[in-house]
């Protein structure tokens, strides 16, 4: 759990740096020659022993593998308080990184010098710390060895920053945990390797699960045959990508226990342990020549399974009670921490002195780390020290702890000084700065490439959208013109029948003038049909023009690259959709030609027939013309935060929403939003004034991130019917409407539209939603065009229409729909056949609910909704919606009459 040092202005928890050491465990075969002692050159190493070594035993060995146990020291940079106090760190500690030495001053004339495997100054970058200390351990794990990395030091010296910092704001500050998982995931194969992690904390001698806090008393199990240590009750998460490990670490960080002391505002009160298990499954070719050089026979390959484990341990900081001010329960925590660290120190001493007994059972910490000091394991110890004078008392004991790990007898006291040490320090500082700058520039370059790709995709999407809208407008235009033409022809025919009765027609026939009026009417019909043909030709020319522009746009330029080819394929798909629309226009044109032909037939029939038979022939032919049905050709595509209450307190979290620090506000809003996502927490949030606080945040701050997260939290709370009325009473509808009008970010609009959509499902809020602009705000958000936003808008309209339909059926509402009064019908009709399945499904339901209100029928017919209802009743992919549309059409007398007039069968 990342925290910051007292009075520190940076995100450097417990100080700004910490050092790492690869501690590499020892086999039982070389108990007298410990790797904690000075290293033996491989050429002088004793021959390897064939005696079996047990990883479970704390024994020292030196089998010729260099660097099995490594220790490094890292100095944290001074924070703002220490800089203001002008504390001179060199008064009691002097680092000599070029010599890998540290000088600890006793007084002004005497000092002791100690040697480590690495000495890292306050300017050392996170990347250098990882590569110098932890990367060799990670590579050993990939080769099949067990490995451990531990961070040890006084509270407030930067252990958690070095080991567990996520680096979300600055990638160059990523800690060892994140970088180690990056290396592992980059070097394994998904086909043959699997990686799983468990994240634990040791608090007050109890092993707890950081991923599932309810699992708070996990037992430690040792295999009686192999001595391997495991925690079978811990949660095991499979890791497939880098994002999943970052989210897992963030979750565990939120559950880790911390407290405010005089030495550190967020002092870890537990040891955090990340256990990474890697398993490789494959086949190995075993050659008989490995056993007998004279034989050339090859054995068949055999399956192998290789397992290794990496343990990353962020030890809680040691502290002196009179300095930290711990008392009460915090005092008990400090005692438990110091006892477990003391037990670890006893084990280190016993190993360094080749003792026959290593007290590993004195603490659960040493039991968990048993594998780290035995067999062929590799181990790194990071010793962190702070620059403040208040750290002076603990610095010497911390350094001595690291020296005991390297071997107490080999502590060196060196007095020599070198003239070139200042030059080496300058070069080291420059290298670290260049490394950090390179990482930042690489990140900026990646972001720029991503931005350019996104702009290109947006432009392509805009061209596609404009083209699709043009085709859709043309299709609707042709459809409406066809309906108007049929209506005009019918009106003229009815007018003719009213002017000329059957008797007048017979008399005119007797006088030799029977065909005059009919001929004039047929002539008028021909003129109207000719005009319709001309309109079809104009529409066809416009489509051909759009087609030419589209084909010209799709032509790849000379020397085009892979991106142009990909865009070309996308546009070819759009051309296919355009051809479908052209086929629909052709169908419309053929129907008009059929009407022209039938009108000619009517005229000739009248010229040939007598009076009575002639009139009935007209009726027969016009009946055939009306029977031609309009067919649609466009087919739609079917598309544990409870512990926060206990350890922090909800009121404290809500109070942080009013913090002056923008980052604090953002994190507080995110925590409240995560709590609101769980139904069990919603009642407590509302009772504690959380809803009021969220509305205040939405009203007072213009930061897009805060508004987006606050709107999401309100949307979660709005899923509860009791909370919906509270949102209305506190002016939440108006506030959401204003946010919808001001926001441009699609994710913010998605959250706002989701909140309004939830409110639309409440029967009691219908008039309030309309009067406070909720419906207009919902419709206004379609300007974004983002599919997720449109889906929420469609869901809100469907919820609102369903409530209206229910109120109308119960006799609680009369008059036409408020949705139609606010102008929602054109958008509903336009998106009734949307390609996105969620949008289309909600719109189809909204149309069916609107049609259930008889008072809406005429406006729906004039707005083209009848055709969409017919299409839904025939072709909708969901049977329940098809049945609902069919029932609605048959239950409405207005719709039945219009379908009979248009000769449409449902």
N, C-alpha and C positions, 0 to 999 in steps of 0.2 A: 504494500500500500504506500504509494508515493506521498511524501509530505515534505515540508520545507523547514529549514533550520530556523530557529528563533530569530526574528527580525530580518530574515533573508528576503530579498526582493525577487529572487529567481525561483524556478521550479526545481531547484537542486535540493532534493530531500535529504535531511540529515547532513547537510554540507554539499559540496560540489563535486567531490570525487571519491573514489575508492579503488584499491588495487586488487589484483587477482593473482593467484598462484595455482599452477597445476599440481596438485598433490597426487602422486601416483603410488598406489598401494603396493604392499610388499608381500612376497611369498614367504611361506613358512620354512623354506629350504635354507635360507641364508639369515638366520636369526641373529647371528653375531655381526654381520656386515650390513648395517642399516643404511638405507638410502638417505636417511636424515644426516648421515655423516658425510664427510667430503667424498665426492664422487670418484670412483675408480675408472680409469680409462678402460675401454672395452678390451684392448689388447692384453691388459693385466688382470682381467676379470677371471675368476675361477670357472672351470667348465660347467656347463649347465647341468643341473641335477634333474634326474628323472623321478625324484620323489614328488608325490602328488601334493599340491598346495591348495589350501582351502580359502576361498575368498572371505569366508565368514570370520576367520581368525585375525585378531589384531596383532600381526607379527611384522617385524621389519625384515626386509630382504634387499639384496642388490644383485640382481641377475644380469647385470650388464646393460639394462635398458636405461638410457640417460633420461633425467628429468621426470622420473616417476612421481616425485613429490616436489612441488615448487611453491615458493613463497614470494610475494611481491608486496610492496608498500606503496600507498598512494596518498598524496596530500590534497585535502580539499581546499579550493580557493577561499579567500576571505569574503564574507558577505558584507552587506552595507553597514551593519553595526560594527563589525570588526575594522572595516576601513575607516569609519568615523572615529573610532577609538585609537586609530593608528597603531594597532598592536603589531609588534615586530616579531614575527615567527622565528626569525633567525636567532633570537635571543636564547632559545633553548633547543632548537632542532635545525640542523643544516643538512640539506639533501645534496648528494653528489651523484647524479644519475649517470654521468659518463663512466664512473667507477662502480656503479651499482652499490653505493654505500650510503649510510645515513649516520650522521654524527649527532649524538645526544649530549648536550652540554650539562655538566654537573654544576659548574660555576664559571667565572670569567676566565680561569686559567686551566681548567681541566675538562676534558670531554672524552666520551667513549664512542668509538666508531663501529658500526655493525654492517655486515655485508648481506645482501639479499640477491635473489635471482633477478629481480627487476626493481628499480626505484623510479617511480613516476611522479613528476612534479605537478603543481597545480595547473599547469598549462597542457597537460597530456589530454588528448582527445579521447572520446569514448571508443572510437574505432581502433586507436593504437592500444588502448587498454585491453580490448577484446583480443586483438591479434597477438599481443605479446604474452597474454596470460591464459585466456580461455580457449582460444582456437586450437592449440595443440590437444587439449582434452577432448574437444568436439571431434577432431580428426581421429583420435584414438577410439572414440565411441563408434564412429563409422567403420573402423577396422575391426570391431567386435569386442573391444574392451569396455569395462565399466569405468565411468568417470565422475568426478565430483568437483564442483566449484563452490567455495564458501567465502562469504564476506564477514570479517570480524573487526570490531572496533568499538570505541566508545559511542554512546548515543550522540547523534548530531554530527557525525563525521562523513556522511555520504555513502553509506553501504547500500541503501535501497536504490539511490540514483544510479550507482555503478551497475548494480545487478538487475534491477527490475524496471527501470524507466522505459516507458513505451515510446517516447519520442514522436508523438502524434503532431505536435506543433513544429518541431525541428527534427528532421530525420537523422541529422548528424549526432543527436543526443540519445539515440537508442541504446538501451542497456544490454547487458550480456545475455539475458533471457531471450530477448527478441532476436538479437543477432545470431545466437546459437541455433534457434529454430529456423532462421532463414538459411543458414548453411546446411543444416540437416535436410530440409525440404528440397534444397537445390541439388543435392548430391545423391538422392535416392531415386529409385524407380517405382512408380505406383504399381507396376505389375508384380514386382518381387518383394517390395518392402512395405511395412506398415509401421506407423508411428502413433503412439498413444501417450497421453499425459494424465497425471493426477496432481492436484494442487492442494497442499495441506498446510496447516499451521499447528505448531506445538505451543499451546497456551496453558499455563499453570499445570504442566505435566499431563495434559490431555491432548491427544491427537484429534484435530478437527478438520472437516472437509471444507475448503474455501469455495468449492463449486456448489455444494449442497449444504448450507450451514446447519440444517437440521441434523445432519450426520455428525454429531459432536463428540463421540467417544469411540474412536476406532482403535481396535486392538492391533498389536504388532506381532507378526507370526514369523518364526524362524523354521526353515526346512531342516528337520533332524538329520537328513542325509548330506545335503550340500551346505547347510548353514546359511543359505540365502535369506535375506530379510525382505518381507513383503507386508503390505497393508491391504488385505483382501476386501475390507469394508469400504475403501475409498472409491469415489467416482472416477471412472476411466473414460476419457474422451478421445475419440479417434481424430487425428489431425490430417487434413488434406491440403490446406493452403495457409498462407501467411495470415490472412485476415481472421481466420478462425482462432489462431493462437493469440492474436492481439485481443480479440473479444474475450477469450477465456481468461487472459491475464487481467483485463480490465474488471471482469466479474469478480475474480479472486481478490483483486486489490480493494474492491469496494467492501468486501467482507472481513478483511484483516483488521485486527483490533489495534487501536492506537489511542494515545492519551497525550494531554498537554502537560509538560513539565517545565521547570525553570531552564533546563538545558535544550529543550526541543519542543516546539509547539505541537508536533505530531510524532511523538515517539512511539515506535513499534513496541507493542507489549507481547509479541509472540515471535517465534522463529518460523519464517515462511520457507516451505520446501516444495520445489517443483520437480517432480519425478517424470522423466521422459524415457519411455521404453521403445526400442527399435527392434524389429524382428525382420530378418531376411530369410527368404525361402527360395532355394534354387537347386542346381545340380553341379556336382564337382567331378571333373575328370581325374580319376586316380590312375596314374601310370605305374605299372609294375617296376619301371626303371628307378623309381624313388626308393624302392626296397632293394632291388637287385640290378646293378648297372649292366650286368651282362645279358639281361633279358630284355627283349624288345616287344613282349606281349603287352597289349593295352587292355586294361580292365574297363568294363562298361561304366558309364557315368552313374553316379548315385546321388540321390537327393540329400541335401544338407539344409539344416535350419540353424541360423546363427542369431543369437540374441545379445543385446547389450543394453546398458542403462546409464543415463546421464542424470545426476542429481545436482540441482542448483539450490543453494541454501543461503537465504538472507537472514543471518543471525540477528536477534534482537541486540541492541546496544547495551554494553555494560555501563553501569552508572553507580556513582557514589550518592547514597541517600541524602546526605547533608547538603550536597550540591544541587540535586534534582528536585528536592523539596517533596518527594513522594511521601504520602501518608495514607492511612486507611487501606482501602483495597489496592490502590496503586503501590503501596509499600509491599503488600503481599506479592504483587506481580513482579516488582523489582527483585525481591528475594528469590522467587522462582527462576527468573532470568539469570541472576548471578550464580545460583546453584548449578543450573544446567551448563553454563559456560565454565564454571569451575570443574565440573565433571569432565568436560571436553578437554580442559587443560591438563587434568590428571592423566587422561589417556595419552595425550601428546607426550607428556613427560615420561610415562612408562615406555612408550615406543622409542623415544629418543635415548633412553638409558638401557634399552634391550632388556627390560624387566620381564620376568617369566609370567607375571600376572598383569593384565590390562583391565582396569575396572570398568568395562563397558556397560555393566548393568546398573551403574549408579544413577543413570538418567535415561529417559526415553530418547533424548537427543542423541546420545552416543549409541544407543541401540539402533536407531534409524540410520546412523552413519557408519555402521559396522562394516559394510561392504567397501567403504571408501578407503580403508586402511589395510586391506588384505589382498591376497592373491596378486593379480596383475593389474589392479585398478590404478587409474591415473587421478591425481588429486591436486587441485590448486587452492591455495589459501590467500585471500585478499585481506591485507591489513590496512585499515583506513585510519588516518590521524587528522586532527583538526588544527587550524592555525591560531585559534583563540587561546589567550592565557588561561581560560577556565578549563581547557583541555590538558594543561600542563601536567597535572597530577596523574592522569590516566595514560598519557602518551608513553611514558617509560614502561609501564606494565604491558601496554599493547604491543610495543616493539619487542619486549622480552618474550611475549607469547609467540610472536612470529619467529623469533630466533630459536625458541625451543622446538618449533616445528622443523627447522632446518638442522638442528642438532645443537643442544646447549653447549657441548664441549667445544664446538667449533666457532663460538662467538669470537670474532676478531676485533682487536683493538689496534687500529692503524692510525698512525700520526702523520703520514706523508701528505703533502699538499701538491697539487699540480697546477702549473701556471696556465694551462689551457682550459681550465674548467669553465670559465666564463664564456669562452667562445663556443664550447660544446652546448652550454645552456641556451645561448642565443639560437644556434642552429636547431636545437630540439624544439624551441618555441616556434620558429618559422615553419618547421615541418608539420607540427600539429595544426598551426593555423591554415597551412595550405591544404591539409587533409580535410579539415572542416569546411573550408571554402569550396573545395572540389565537390564535396557531397552536396552543398547547397546549390552550386551551379548545375550539377547533374539533375537535382530535383527540379530546379527552375526550367531547365531544358525539357524535361519530361512533361512538365505542366504546359509548356508552350506548345509542344507537339500535340498534346491532348486537346488544347484549346483550338488549334487549327483544324484538327480532325472533327471536333464538335461543330465548328462553324461551317465546314464543308457539308456535314450531314444535315445541319439546319437549313442550309440553302437548298440542298437537294429536296428535303422534305417540303420546303416552301413551294418549290416548282411543282412537285407532285401534287401538293394540296391545291394550288391554283388551277392546275389542269383538271383535277378531279371535280373541283367546284364548277368550273366552266362546263364540263360535260353534264354534271348533275343539273345545272340551271337549264341547259338545253333540253335535257330529257323531261324535266318538269314543264318547260314551256310547251314542248310538243304534246305532252299529255293533256295539259289544260286546253290547248287549242283544239285538240281532238274532241274533248268533252264539250267545248263551246260549239263546235261545228255540229255535233250530233244534236245538241239541244236546240240550235237554231233551225236545223232541218225539221225537227219535230214540231217546233212552234209554228213554222210556216205551214206545215201539213195540217195541223189542227185549225189554224186560221182559215185555210182554204175550205176545210170541211164545214166550218161554221157559216161561211159566206154562201156556199152553194149546197143546198139541200138535195136530197135524192130526187125529189119531184122536179126542181128546177133543172137538174141535170138531164132528166128524161125529156123535158120540153125542149131544152136547147138541142138535144140530139135529134128530136123530130124536125127541127128547123134547119138542120144541117150544120149547126154550130156546136155540136157536143164536145168536140176536141179543143175548142179555143181556150177556155180557162185552164184546162189541164195542161195543154201545151205550154201556156205561159208559165205555169208553176214549174213544170219540168225544165223549161229554159232557165228560170231563176235558179233552180237547183244546180243546173250545169254550171252557171256562172259562179255560184258559191263554191262548188267543188273545184272549179278551175282556180279560183283564188286560193283554195286550200292547197292545191298542187304546187302553186307558185311559192306558197309559204314553206312547203316541204323542201322545194328545191333550194330556197334561200338557206334553210337550216342545214341541208346537205352540203352546200358550198361552205358554210361556216365550219362545219365539222371537218371537211377536207382541208380547209385552211389551217385549222388547229392541228390536224394530223401532219401537214407539211412542216409546221413550226416544230412540232414534237420530234419528227424524224430528223430535222436539221439540228435540233438540240442534242439528239442522241448520237450524231456523227462524231467519232473520236478523232482528235487532232493528231497530226503527224508527230511521231515520237511520244505518244501518250503512254503513260505508265500504268501500272497495275490498278491504281485507284480509279483511273478513267474507265478502264475495262469493267471494273465492278459497278461503277455508276451506270455504264451502258447497259449492263444486265438488269439493273433495277428499273431503268426506264423502259426496257423491253417488256417487263412485267406490266408496267402502266399502259403500254401500247396495247397489250392483250385486253386489259379492261376497257380501253377505249373502243376496240373493235367490237366488244360485246354491246356497248352503247350504240355503235353504228348499226349493228344488227337490229336493235330495237327500233331505231329510226326507220330502217328498211321495212320492218313489219308494219309500222304506222303508215308508211307510204303505200304499201300493198293494200291495206285496209281502205285507204282513201280511193285508190284505183278501183277497188271492188265496189265501193259506193257509187262511183261514177258509172261503172258498167251497169249496175242494177238500175240506176236512174234512167239510162238509155233504154234498158229493157222495158221499164215502166212506160216510157213514152211510146215505144213501138207497140207495146201491148194495147195501149189506149187507142192508138190509131187503127189497130186491127179489130178491136172488140166493140161490141154494142154498149149501150148505156149501162145497164145493170151489171153485165159481166165486166165491163171496163172498170167500174168503180171498185168492184171486189178484187180485181187484179192488182190495182194500186195498193189496196190494203195488204194483199198477200206479199207483194214484192217489198213493201216497206217493212213488213214484219220480218222478212228474211234479212233485210239490211240491219234492222235493230238487233237481230240475233247474233251478229258477228261479235265475238268477245275479245276484249283487250287483254293480252297476255303479257305479264311482266317477264323480262329476260334477265333482270339483274338478280343474281343469287347472292345472299349474304354469307359471309364466312363465319363458321361457328368457332367462331372463336372459343431473487429471493431476497426480494427486497424487504421482507418482514423484519429482518434483523435491524434495519435502520430505525424502526420505531423504538427498539429496545436500547440500542447503543447510542443513538444520536438524539432522537426525539423529534416528532413531527413538527412541533412548534418551532424548534431551532431551525429546521430545514425551511419552513415557511418564512421565518424572519430573514433568511438569507436572500429571499426574493427582492428585498428592498435595499440590498447592499449597494454601495457606490461603485464597487469593483465590477466591471462588466463581466469578467470571466467567472466571478463568484455567482453572479446572477444567472449566467447561462447554465452553469453546472447545477445550481439549485433548481432551476426550471426543469432541467432534464431529469433530475431525481424525482421530482413531483410527478412528471409525466410518466416515468416508469412505474411509480407506485399506483398511479391512476389506472394503468393498464390492467391491473389485477382487481377483479370485482370485490374481493375481500377487503381491499384497502379503501374503496371509494367512500364508504360511509364515514370512516374516521377522517378522511381528508375534508369532506364537506362539513362535518361537525366542528373541525378545528379551524374553519374559515379558509380552507384551501381554495375553494371555488371563488370566493371573493378576492383572494390574493391573485389568482390566475387572471381574473377579469381586470384587476388593477394593472397587472403587468402588461396585458394586451392593450390597455388604454394608455399607459404612460410611456412605454418604450417603443422606439422606432427601429431597434435592431432587428434585422430580418430573422436571424436565428432564434432570438427570444420569442418573437411573434409566432414563428412556425411551431416551436416546441410547445408554447402555451396553448395555441389553437389545437394542437394534437391532444393535449391533456384535457382540454374542455370537451373535445369530441369524444374522448373515452368516458368522461363523466356524463355526457349527454346520452349515453346508451341506457342509462337508468331513468325510468319515467319520473321518479320523485325528483331527481336532479334537474330534469327538463323544466319543471315549473319554477325552480329556484333560479335557473339561468334566465328565464323570462322576467321574473320579478326584479332581478338585479340589473336589468337592461342589457343582458347578454346578446339578445337578438340584434339590437341596433349596433352594438359594438362589433359583432361579427360581420354585419353588413358593411360598416365603415372599413373594417380591415379588408374585406373582399374588394372594395372599390380602390383601396390604396395599394394593395400588394401586387407584385408582378412575378414573384418567384413561384414556379409551378408547385413546389412542395408545400409552400405556405397556403396557396389556394386549395390544394388537395385537402389539407387539414381543416380549413375553414368550411369548404363545401361539405366535408364529411360531418362536421358538427351541425350545420344547418340541415343536412339530410336526415340526421337522427331526430332533430326537432320536428321535422315535417311529418314524422310518424305519430305525433301526439294529437289526438282529436281535439283536445282543449285549446291548442295553440294556433288553430287555423287562421282566425281573424287577426290575432296578434302578430303572427308571422307576416301576413299581408300588409297590415297597417304600419309595421316598423321596417318595411322594405326587405324582408327576408327573401321573398320570392324573386323580386327584381335583382337582388344581390346574387342569388343562385343563378339566374339566367345571365347576369352580367359576367360571370366567371367563365362562360364558354369562350370568351375572347382569347383565353390562354391557348386553347386548342390541344392541350396535353391530354392523352387518353385517360390517365388516372383522374384528372379533374372532371372531364366529361362524364366518366363513369359515376362519380359521386353526385354530379348534377342530375344525371338521369335517375339515380336512386332516390334523390330527394323528391323529384317530380312524381315518380311512381308512388312513393309513400304518401305524398300530399293528395294525389288523385284517389288513392285507395281510401283515405280518410273521408274525402268528399263523397265518394260513392257510398260508403257506409252510412254517413250522416243523411244522405238523400234517401236511402232505402228505409231508414228508421223514421223518416219524416221530420228530421231536425233541421233540414236545409232545403231551401228552394232557390230557384234562379240558377243562371248558368255558372259554370266553374270559374273560380277566381284565377286559375291558371290561364284560362282563355282570355279573361279580362285583362290580365297583365301581359298578354301577347306571347304566351309560350307555345301556342299551337303550331306556328310555322316551323319553329326549331324542332318540335317533336316530330312533325311529318318529315322534315328533311333528314332526320337521323334515325327514322324508324327502321331503315335497312342498313345501319352502320356496320362497317366491317368488324369492329370490335364486339365480341360476343356479349360482354357485360353491359355495354351501352345499349346494344340492340335489345337485350332481354328486358331491361328496365323500361325502355321506351315502349316496347310492345305491351307490357303490363299497364303502363300509364294510358295508352290509347284505349285498351279494353275497359279500364275503370272510368275514363271520361265518357266513353260511348254508353255505359250503363245508365247515364243520366240523360233522359229523353230530351231535356231542354238544350243539350249541347249538340244534338244531332244535326240540325241545319248548318250550323257554323262548321262542323266537322266535315260535312259533305262539300260545302263551298271551299273549304281549305284543302281538299284532296285527301282527307283522312280515311274516306270510305275505301278508296283503292288499297290503302295500306292495311286496313282491317280485313279486306277480302284476301290479300296476300298472306296475312298472318294466319287466317283460318285455314289456308290451304298448304302453305309451305313452311310454317314455323317449325324449327327443329324440336321444340318441346311440346309434347302432347297436351299437357295441361293448359298451356297458353293457347294452343290451337283450339281446344275445346271451349275455352272461355270466350275467344273471339267469335266462334261459331254460335254459341248461345247468345252472345250480345247482339249480333246481327239479326238473329231470328226473333229476339224478344222486342226489338224496336220497330214500331210501325213505320216510322219515318225512313229508316234504313231499308226496310222491306219494300216500301213503295218506290224508293229511288233505284233499288236493284232491279225491280220489275220493269221500271222505265228504261233502264240501260240494258235489259236482258242479261243480267248477271245472275248466275246460279251459285248459291253458297252451300 
